[in-house]
Amino acid sequence: MSQKLLFRGTVDFCLFHPRDVFRFAIEANASSFILAHNHPSGDPTPSYPDILVTRKLQKAAQLLQIEFIDHIILTQNNYVSLNELGVFNKKLNFQPSKN
């Protein structure tokens, strides 16, 4: 098991590219991974970009055959699992708001 801080953002934005996640996963010889990031606002609700990044990572993970277990959003007092919300289940067709 391994963990690494891959990106550091500002209070409301983080420049992020999926290839950097997979570079780390491949270097670590990972068979699976969990992505986590924080929302300093205290609201763990996934944003539209959070959902889009998750879906991009899912597609890349399938291609590379590295299991994407979950994307977790953390706050000081709470968390949200995008897998538990149904974002990972394509049959549910989870649609985020664009706010």
N, C-alpha and C positions, 0 to 999 in steps of 0.2 A: 504494500500500500504506500502511496506517495501523495503529496499535496504540494501545490505551488501557487504563489500569487502571480498571475499572468498579466494582469492589467490593473492600473490605478487610474481612476477617473476623477472628475470634479464632483461637486455636490449634486449635479443633475445630468451628467453625461460621461460616458466612457467609450472611447474609440476602441473597437473590438473587431477582430476578424477570426472566423472559425478556423482558418488554417493554423493559427497560433495555438489553439486548443489541441488540435490534432498533432502538431509538432511535438508538444509536450507528451501527449498520450503515447505516441509512437516511440519517442526516446525512452520513455519509462516502460516500454513493452507492455502497455496496458491492454487488458482484454475487455475492460469496461471503464466507465467514468461517470462521475457526478459533477455537474457544474453548479457553483453557488456564487451568489453575489448579494450585496446588501443594498437596501434602500434607506438612506439616512433620514428620509422624511418620516419614517416610522410606519408608513403604509406599505404592507407587503404585496399589495395588489399588482399583478404583472402588467407592465405597460405593453403597448402595441409592439415596440421594438423588442421587448423581452420575448414575446411570442414568435416574432419573425426570426430572431436569432435561434430560438429553440428548434423551430422547424428546419432551418438551414443545417443546424448541427445534426438533427435526426437523419436527414438525407445523406450527409457526408458520413455519418457513423455507419449507416447501412452499407454504403459503398465500401468503406474500409473494414467492415466487419468488426467494429469495436462497439460493444453495447453501451448505449447512452441510457443510463439508469434513471436519472432525474435531473431537473434544474430547480434549484431551491433558492428562493429569495428570502433573505434574512433581514430582520429589523432588531432593534434592541430588545423588544419584548415579544416578538412573534416571528412566524415564518410561513411561507406558502410553498407547497410542493406543486410544481406544474404538472407532474405526473398524476398526483392525486386530483387535481382540478380537471383532468381529462384531456389536457393539451396533447399528451402522447398518444392518445387513442384517436386515430383518424376517423373512426366510425362515429364519434360524438360530434365531429366537426366544430370544435370549440372556436368561437369567433370573438376575438378581443375587441374592446372599444378602441377607437382611434384617438382618445383624449391624451 
